[in-house]
Amino acid sequence: MLTRTELRTPQRRECERCDREEVWDAADGCWRITTDDGERRTGNSHCIHEWDIDGTFRSYE
Ligand SMILES: [Zn+2]
């Protein structure tokens, strides 16, 4: 029998174009930009991000 405890694992996504990286903040229900050695992985704000998502992918179109 499957449990739902796996949902506690943070989801992560990375843009294949500009290297922006975000993690899903389940507490606030929004994506947050990750920080790598004090440097925010903001990527290019004008980029049409193409996310490479690990694990479960859900489309919101
Ligand atoms: Zn991008």
PDB file of the backbone (N, CA, C, O) and the ligand in Angstrom, with CONECT records:
HET     ZN  A 101       1
ATOM      1  N   MET A   1       0.839  -1.202   0.000  1.00  0.00           N
ATOM      2  CA  MET A   1       0.000   0.000   0.000  1.00  0.00           C
ATOM      3  C   MET A   1       0.881   1.262   0.000  1.00  0.00           C
ATOM      4  O   MET A   1       1.802   1.389   0.807  1.00  0.00           O
ATOM      5  N   LEU A   2       0.586   2.167  -0.897  1.00  0.00           N
ATOM      6  CA  LEU A   2       1.389   3.377  -1.017  1.00  0.00           C
ATOM      7  C   LEU A   2       0.987   4.417   0.030  1.00  0.00           C
ATOM      8  O   LEU A   2      -0.182   4.551   0.390  1.00  0.00           O
ATOM      9  N   THR A   3       1.995   5.144   0.504  1.00  0.00           N
ATOM     10  CA  THR A   3       1.718   6.251   1.422  1.00  0.00           C
ATOM     11  C   THR A   3       2.026   7.570   0.725  1.00  0.00           C
ATOM     12  O   THR A   3       2.610   7.584  -0.358  1.00  0.00           O
ATOM     13  N   ARG A   4       1.641   8.651   1.333  1.00  0.00           N
ATOM     14  CA  ARG A   4       1.855   9.974   0.744  1.00  0.00           C
ATOM     15  C   ARG A   4       3.066  10.698   1.343  1.00  0.00           C
ATOM     16  O   ARG A   4       3.271  11.882   1.079  1.00  0.00           O
ATOM     17  N   THR A   5       3.858  10.000   2.135  1.00  0.00           N
ATOM     18  CA  THR A   5       4.991  10.668   2.784  1.00  0.00           C
ATOM     19  C   THR A   5       6.026  11.159   1.791  1.00  0.00           C
ATOM     20  O   THR A   5       6.800  12.063   2.103  1.00  0.00           O
ATOM     21  N   GLU A   6       6.052  10.568   0.582  1.00  0.00           N
ATOM     22  CA  GLU A   6       7.018  10.978  -0.431  1.00  0.00           C
ATOM     23  C   GLU A   6       6.817  12.430  -0.867  1.00  0.00           C
ATOM     24  O   GLU A   6       7.727  13.055  -1.412  1.00  0.00           O
ATOM     25  N   LEU A   7       5.636  12.951  -0.627  1.00  0.00           N
ATOM     26  CA  LEU A   7       5.351  14.327  -1.023  1.00  0.00           C
ATOM     27  C   LEU A   7       6.184  15.353  -0.254  1.00  0.00           C
ATOM     28  O   LEU A   7       6.254  16.521  -0.636  1.00  0.00           O
ATOM     29  N   ARG A   8       6.816  14.903   0.834  1.00  0.00           N
ATOM     30  CA  ARG A   8       7.646  15.825   1.597  1.00  0.00           C
ATOM     31  C   ARG A   8       8.947  16.129   0.871  1.00  0.00           C
ATOM     32  O   ARG A   8       9.608  17.121   1.179  1.00  0.00           O
ATOM     33  N   THR A   9       9.322  15.296  -0.081  1.00  0.00           N
ATOM     34  CA  THR A   9      10.539  15.548  -0.847  1.00  0.00           C
ATOM     35  C   THR A   9      10.361  16.800  -1.702  1.00  0.00           C
ATOM     36  O   THR A   9       9.406  16.883  -2.475  1.00  0.00           O
ATOM     37  N   PRO A  10      11.266  17.777  -1.577  1.00  0.00           N
ATOM     38  CA  PRO A  10      11.122  19.000  -2.363  1.00  0.00           C
ATOM     39  C   PRO A  10      11.294  18.743  -3.844  1.00  0.00           C
ATOM     40  O   PRO A  10      12.169  17.979  -4.251  1.00  0.00           O
ATOM     41  N   GLN A  11      10.468  19.374  -4.645  1.00  0.00           N
ATOM     42  CA  GLN A  11      10.606  19.255  -6.087  1.00  0.00           C
ATOM     43  C   GLN A  11      11.532  20.348  -6.586  1.00  0.00           C
ATOM     44  O   GLN A  11      11.567  21.457  -6.052  1.00  0.00           O
ATOM     45  N   ARG A  12      12.263  20.012  -7.603  1.00  0.00           N
ATOM     46  CA  ARG A  12      13.281  20.913  -8.129  1.00  0.00           C
ATOM     47  C   ARG A  12      13.114  21.013  -9.641  1.00  0.00           C
ATOM     48  O   ARG A  12      12.750  20.040 -10.300  1.00  0.00           O
ATOM     49  N   ARG A  13      13.382  22.191 -10.178  1.00  0.00           N
ATOM     50  CA  ARG A  13      13.336  22.325 -11.626  1.00  0.00           C
ATOM     51  C   ARG A  13      14.456  23.254 -12.063  1.00  0.00           C
ATOM     52  O   ARG A  13      14.832  24.188 -11.355  1.00  0.00           O
ATOM     53  N   GLU A  14      14.976  22.970 -13.248  1.00  0.00           N
ATOM     54  CA  GLU A  14      16.097  23.739 -13.757  1.00  0.00           C
ATOM     55  C   GLU A  14      15.829  24.093 -15.213  1.00  0.00           C
ATOM     56  O   GLU A  14      15.388  23.247 -15.991  1.00  0.00           O
ATOM     57  N   CYS A  15      16.094  25.333 -15.580  1.00  0.00           N
ATOM     58  CA  CYS A  15      15.879  25.767 -16.958  1.00  0.00           C
ATOM     59  C   CYS A  15      17.034  25.304 -17.829  1.00  0.00           C
ATOM     60  O   CYS A  15      18.201  25.506 -17.494  1.00  0.00           O
ATOM     61  N   GLU A  16      16.696  24.681 -18.950  1.00  0.00           N
ATOM     62  CA  GLU A  16      17.731  24.176 -19.857  1.00  0.00           C
ATOM     63  C   GLU A  16      18.352  25.300 -20.677  1.00  0.00           C
ATOM     64  O   GLU A  16      19.388  25.102 -21.312  1.00  0.00           O
ATOM     65  N   ARG A  17      17.739  26.462 -20.671  1.00  0.00           N
ATOM     66  CA  ARG A  17      18.228  27.557 -21.510  1.00  0.00           C
ATOM     67  C   ARG A  17      19.123  28.535 -20.747  1.00  0.00           C
ATOM     68  O   ARG A  17      20.186  28.914 -21.238  1.00  0.00           O
ATOM     69  N   CYS A  18      18.697  28.945 -19.547  1.00  0.00           N
ATOM     70  CA  CYS A  18      19.431  30.014 -18.856  1.00  0.00           C
ATOM     71  C   CYS A  18      20.010  29.565 -17.517  1.00  0.00           C
ATOM     72  O   CYS A  18      20.614  30.375 -16.813  1.00  0.00           O
ATOM     73  N   ASP A  19      19.842  28.303 -17.150  1.00  0.00           N
ATOM     74  CA  ASP A  19      20.438  27.745 -15.934  1.00  0.00           C
ATOM     75  C   ASP A  19      19.762  28.227 -14.651  1.00  0.00           C
ATOM     76  O   ASP A  19      20.324  28.078 -13.566  1.00  0.00           O
ATOM     77  N   ARG A  20      18.564  28.802 -14.763  1.00  0.00           N
ATOM     78  CA  ARG A  20      17.805  29.160 -13.566  1.00  0.00           C
ATOM     79  C   ARG A  20      17.388  27.880 -12.850  1.00  0.00           C
ATOM     80  O   ARG A  20      17.026  26.891 -13.487  1.00  0.00           O
ATOM     81  N   GLU A  21      17.444  27.911 -11.518  1.00  0.00           N
ATOM     82  CA  GLU A  21      17.057  26.738 -10.759  1.00  0.00           C
ATOM     83  C   GLU A  21      16.127  27.141  -9.626  1.00  0.00           C
ATOM     84  O   GLU A  21      16.376  28.114  -8.913  1.00  0.00           O
ATOM     85  N   GLU A  22      15.057  26.382  -9.473  1.00  0.00           N
ATOM     86  CA  GLU A  22      14.073  26.678  -8.434  1.00  0.00           C
ATOM     87  C   GLU A  22      13.694  25.399  -7.712  1.00  0.00           C
ATOM     88  O   GLU A  22      13.781  24.302  -8.263  1.00  0.00           O
ATOM     89  N   VAL A  23      13.267  25.566  -6.452  1.00  0.00           N
ATOM     90  CA  VAL A  23      12.711  24.449  -5.701  1.00  0.00           C
ATOM     91  C   VAL A  23      11.302  24.823  -5.252  1.00  0.00           C
ATOM     92  O   VAL A  23      10.999  25.990  -5.004  1.00  0.00           O
ATOM     93  N   TRP A  24      10.459  23.815  -5.156  1.00  0.00           N
ATOM     94  CA  TRP A  24       9.080  24.030  -4.748  1.00  0.00           C
ATOM     95  C   TRP A  24       9.011  24.172  -3.236  1.00  0.00           C
ATOM     96  O   TRP A  24       9.446  23.288  -2.498  1.00  0.00           O
ATOM     97  N   ASP A  25       8.458  25.298  -2.780  1.00  0.00           N
ATOM     98  CA  ASP A  25       8.252  25.538  -1.356  1.00  0.00           C
ATOM     99  C   ASP A  25       6.824  25.133  -1.021  1.00  0.00           C
ATOM    100  O   ASP A  25       5.874  25.882  -1.250  1.00  0.00           O
ATOM    101  N   ALA A  26       6.696  23.926  -0.470  1.00  0.00           N
ATOM    102  CA  ALA A  26       5.362  23.390  -0.207  1.00  0.00           C
ATOM    103  C   ALA A  26       4.636  24.193   0.865  1.00  0.00           C
ATOM    104  O   ALA A  26       3.409  24.293   0.842  1.00  0.00           O
ATOM    105  N   ALA A  27       5.388  24.766   1.805  1.00  0.00           N
ATOM    106  CA  ALA A  27       4.780  25.532   2.894  1.00  0.00           C
ATOM    107  C   ALA A  27       4.080  26.779   2.363  1.00  0.00           C
ATOM    108  O   ALA A  27       2.978  27.112   2.799  1.00  0.00           O
ATOM    109  N   ASP A  28       4.728  27.469   1.415  1.00  0.00           N
ATOM    110  CA  ASP A  28       4.158  28.693   0.857  1.00  0.00           C
ATOM    111  C   ASP A  28       3.429  28.459  -0.460  1.00  0.00           C
ATOM    112  O   ASP A  28       2.707  29.334  -0.938  1.00  0.00           O
ATOM    113  N   GLY A  29       3.617  27.272  -1.049  1.00  0.00           N
ATOM    114  CA  GLY A  29       2.934  26.945  -2.294  1.00  0.00           C
ATOM    115  C   GLY A  29       3.425  27.745  -3.476  1.00  0.00           C
ATOM    116  O   GLY A  29       2.631  28.170  -4.315  1.00  0.00           O
ATOM    117  N   CYS A  30       4.754  27.960  -3.553  1.00  0.00           N
ATOM    118  CA  CYS A  30       5.312  28.690  -4.692  1.00  0.00           C
ATOM    119  C   CYS A  30       6.740  28.224  -4.948  1.00  0.00           C
ATOM    120  O   CYS A  30       7.362  27.579  -4.104  1.00  0.00           O
ATOM    121  N   TRP A  31       7.249  28.570  -6.142  1.00  0.00           N
ATOM    122  CA  TRP A  31       8.628  28.226  -6.493  1.00  0.00           C
ATOM    123  C   TRP A  31       9.575  29.247  -5.908  1.00  0.00           C
ATOM    124  O   TRP A  31       9.278  30.442  -5.902  1.00  0.00           O
ATOM    125  N   ARG A  32      10.716  28.789  -5.413  1.00  0.00           N
ATOM    126  CA  ARG A  32      11.748  29.676  -4.883  1.00  0.00           C
ATOM    127  C   ARG A  32      13.056  29.431  -5.624  1.00  0.00           C
ATOM    128  O   ARG A  32      13.423  28.290  -5.905  1.00  0.00           O
ATOM    129  N   ILE A  33      13.748  30.515  -5.933  1.00  0.00           N
ATOM    130  CA  ILE A  33      15.030  30.419  -6.623  1.00  0.00           C
ATOM    131  C   ILE A  33      16.072  29.857  -5.662  1.00  0.00           C
ATOM    132  O   ILE A  33      16.171  30.295  -4.516  1.00  0.00           O
ATOM    133  N   THR A  34      16.833  28.902  -6.126  1.00  0.00           N
ATOM    134  CA  THR A  34      17.844  28.299  -5.263  1.00  0.00           C
ATOM    135  C   THR A  34      19.089  29.179  -5.195  1.00  0.00           C
ATOM    136  O   THR A  34      19.347  29.999  -6.077  1.00  0.00           O
ATOM    137  N   THR A  35      19.846  28.984  -4.128  1.00  0.00           N
ATOM    138  CA  THR A  35      21.091  29.715  -3.933  1.00  0.00           C
ATOM    139  C   THR A  35      22.248  28.736  -3.930  1.00  0.00           C
ATOM    140  O   THR A  35      22.230  27.740  -3.207  1.00  0.00           O
ATOM    141  N   ASP A  36      23.258  29.024  -4.746  1.00  0.00           N
ATOM    142  CA  ASP A  36      24.412  28.159  -4.890  1.00  0.00           C
ATOM    143  C   ASP A  36      25.651  28.936  -4.477  1.00  0.00           C
ATOM    144  O   ASP A  36      26.082  29.839  -5.194  1.00  0.00           O
ATOM    145  N   ASP A  37      26.235  28.593  -3.316  1.00  0.00           N
ATOM    146  CA  ASP A  37      27.399  29.313  -2.792  1.00  0.00           C
ATOM    147  C   ASP A  37      27.128  30.813  -2.675  1.00  0.00           C
ATOM    148  O   ASP A  37      27.976  31.630  -3.036  1.00  0.00           O
ATOM    149  N   GLY A  38      25.959  31.167  -2.175  1.00  0.00           N
ATOM    150  CA  GLY A  38      25.610  32.567  -1.963  1.00  0.00           C
ATOM    151  C   GLY A  38      25.183  33.301  -3.222  1.00  0.00           C
ATOM    152  O   GLY A  38      24.883  34.494  -3.188  1.00  0.00           O
ATOM    153  N   GLU A  39      25.159  32.564  -4.351  1.00  0.00           N
ATOM    154  CA  GLU A  39      24.781  33.188  -5.611  1.00  0.00           C
ATOM    155  C   GLU A  39      23.436  32.653  -6.061  1.00  0.00           C
ATOM    156  O   GLU A  39      23.266  31.445  -6.223  1.00  0.00           O
ATOM    157  N   ARG A  40      22.469  33.560  -6.267  1.00  0.00           N
ATOM    158  CA  ARG A  40      21.137  33.130  -6.652  1.00  0.00           C
ATOM    159  C   ARG A  40      21.100  32.677  -8.105  1.00  0.00           C
ATOM    160  O   ARG A  40      21.631  33.339  -8.996  1.00  0.00           O
ATOM    161  N   ARG A  41      20.453  31.519  -8.323  1.00  0.00           N
ATOM    162  CA  ARG A  41      20.374  30.942  -9.671  1.00  0.00           C
ATOM    163  C   ARG A  41      19.184  31.552 -10.406  1.00  0.00           C
ATOM    164  O   ARG A  41      18.229  30.860 -10.758  1.00  0.00           O
ATOM    165  N   THR A  42      19.262  32.865 -10.629  1.00  0.00           N
ATOM    166  CA  THR A  42      18.131  33.567 -11.232  1.00  0.00           C
ATOM    167  C   THR A  42      18.043  33.358 -12.728  1.00  0.00           C
ATOM    168  O   THR A  42      16.964  33.485 -13.305  1.00  0.00           O
ATOM    169  N   GLY A  43      19.162  33.039 -13.369  1.00  0.00           N
ATOM    170  CA  GLY A  43      19.146  32.865 -14.818  1.00  0.00           C
ATOM    171  C   GLY A  43      18.858  34.180 -15.522  1.00  0.00           C
ATOM    172  O   GLY A  43      19.239  35.251 -15.050  1.00  0.00           O
ATOM    173  N   ASN A  44      18.186  34.084 -16.649  1.00  0.00           N
ATOM    174  CA  ASN A  44      17.848  35.255 -17.451  1.00  0.00           C
ATOM    175  C   ASN A  44      16.365  35.571 -17.286  1.00  0.00           C
ATOM    176  O   ASN A  44      15.508  34.746 -17.600  1.00  0.00           O
ATOM    177  N   SER A  45      16.069  36.778 -16.788  1.00  0.00           N
ATOM    178  CA  SER A  45      14.671  37.139 -16.511  1.00  0.00           C
ATOM    179  C   SER A  45      13.839  37.238 -17.790  1.00  0.00           C
ATOM    180  O   SER A  45      12.611  37.172 -17.735  1.00  0.00           O
ATOM    181  N   HIS A  46      14.501  37.395 -18.947  1.00  0.00           N
ATOM    182  CA  HIS A  46      13.784  37.482 -20.223  1.00  0.00           C
ATOM    183  C   HIS A  46      13.636  36.128 -20.907  1.00  0.00           C
ATOM    184  O   HIS A  46      13.046  36.020 -21.981  1.00  0.00           O
ATOM    185  N   CYS A  47      14.182  35.097 -20.265  1.00  0.00           N
ATOM    186  CA  CYS A  47      14.156  33.763 -20.859  1.00  0.00           C
ATOM    187  C   CYS A  47      12.748  33.169 -20.809  1.00  0.00           C
ATOM    188  O   CYS A  47      12.018  33.345 -19.833  1.00  0.00           O
ATOM    189  N   ILE A  48      12.386  32.469 -21.873  1.00  0.00           N
ATOM    190  CA  ILE A  48      11.173  31.651 -21.841  1.00  0.00           C
ATOM    191  C   ILE A  48      11.618  30.291 -21.329  1.00  0.00           C
ATOM    192  O   ILE A  48      12.053  29.428 -22.091  1.00  0.00           O
ATOM    193  N   HIS A  49      11.497  30.124 -20.012  1.00  0.00           N
ATOM    194  CA  HIS A  49      12.128  28.979 -19.367  1.00  0.00           C
ATOM    195  C   HIS A  49      11.610  27.645 -19.884  1.00  0.00           C
ATOM    196  O   HIS A  49      10.416  27.440 -20.101  1.00  0.00           O
ATOM    197  N   GLU A  50      12.564  26.760 -20.066  1.00  0.00           N
ATOM    198  CA  GLU A  50      12.244  25.394 -20.466  1.00  0.00           C
ATOM    199  C   GLU A  50      12.721  24.481 -19.343  1.00  0.00           C
ATOM    200  O   GLU A  50      13.906  24.169 -19.230  1.00  0.00           O
ATOM    201  N   TRP A  51      11.762  24.062 -18.515  1.00  0.00           N
ATOM    202  CA  TRP A  51      12.121  23.379 -17.282  1.00  0.00           C
ATOM    203  C   TRP A  51      12.420  21.901 -17.496  1.00  0.00           C
ATOM    204  O   TRP A  51      11.699  21.171 -18.177  1.00  0.00           O
ATOM    205  N   ASP A  52      13.515  21.509 -16.882  1.00  0.00           N
ATOM    206  CA  ASP A  52      13.883  20.099 -16.838  1.00  0.00           C
ATOM    207  C   ASP A  52      13.560  19.617 -15.428  1.00  0.00           C
ATOM    208  O   ASP A  52      14.324  19.855 -14.494  1.00  0.00           O
ATOM    209  N   ILE A  53      12.437  18.947 -15.283  1.00  0.00           N
ATOM    210  CA  ILE A  53      11.933  18.592 -13.958  1.00  0.00           C
ATOM    211  C   ILE A  53      12.209  17.136 -13.657  1.00  0.00           C
ATOM    212  O   ILE A  53      11.896  16.233 -14.432  1.00  0.00           O
ATOM    213  N   ASP A  54      12.819  16.949 -12.475  1.00  0.00           N
ATOM    214  CA  ASP A  54      13.038  15.587 -11.989  1.00  0.00           C
ATOM    215  C   ASP A  54      11.764  15.071 -11.356  1.00  0.00           C
ATOM    216  O   ASP A  54      11.000  15.841 -10.774  1.00  0.00           O
ATOM    217  N   GLY A  55      11.533  13.795 -11.461  1.00  0.00           N
ATOM    218  CA  GLY A  55      10.394  13.179 -10.802  1.00  0.00           C
ATOM    219  C   GLY A  55       9.103  13.476 -11.531  1.00  0.00           C
ATOM    220  O   GLY A  55       9.076  13.568 -12.758  1.00  0.00           O
ATOM    221  N   THR A  56       8.047  13.622 -10.780  1.00  0.00           N
ATOM    222  CA  THR A  56       6.710  13.768 -11.341  1.00  0.00           C
ATOM    223  C   THR A  56       6.546  15.095 -12.055  1.00  0.00           C
ATOM    224  O   THR A  56       6.830  16.157 -11.499  1.00  0.00           O
ATOM    225  N   PHE A  57       6.092  15.021 -13.276  1.00  0.00           N
ATOM    226  CA  PHE A  57       5.802  16.245 -14.013  1.00  0.00           C
ATOM    227  C   PHE A  57       4.304  16.400 -14.185  1.00  0.00           C
ATOM    228  O   PHE A  57       3.615  15.470 -14.604  1.00  0.00           O
ATOM    229  N   ARG A  58       3.809  17.580 -13.860  1.00  0.00           N
ATOM    230  CA  ARG A  58       2.393  17.854 -14.070  1.00  0.00           C
ATOM    231  C   ARG A  58       2.238  19.113 -14.900  1.00  0.00           C
ATOM    232  O   ARG A  58       2.857  20.135 -14.602  1.00  0.00           O
ATOM    233  N   SER A  59       1.435  19.050 -15.915  1.00  0.00           N
ATOM    234  CA  SER A  59       1.200  20.195 -16.777  1.00  0.00           C
ATOM    235  C   SER A  59       0.062  21.032 -16.237  1.00  0.00           C
ATOM    236  O   SER A  59      -0.964  20.499 -15.813  1.00  0.00           O
ATOM    237  N   TYR A  60       0.243  22.361 -16.250  1.00  0.00           N
ATOM    238  CA  TYR A  60      -0.798  23.256 -15.748  1.00  0.00           C
ATOM    239  C   TYR A  60      -1.433  24.064 -16.880  1.00  0.00           C
ATOM    240  O   TYR A  60      -2.052  25.100 -16.635  1.00  0.00           O
ATOM    241  N   GLU A  61      -1.282  23.598 -18.092  1.00  0.00           N
ATOM    242  CA  GLU A  61      -1.828  24.348 -19.215  1.00  0.00           C
ATOM    243  C   GLU A  61      -3.333  24.336 -19.263  1.00  0.00           C
ATOM    244  O   GLU A  61      -3.927  24.932 -20.162  1.00  0.00           O
TER     245      GLU A  61
HETATM  246 ZN    ZN A 101      15.308  30.090 -18.504  1.00  0.00          ZN2+
END
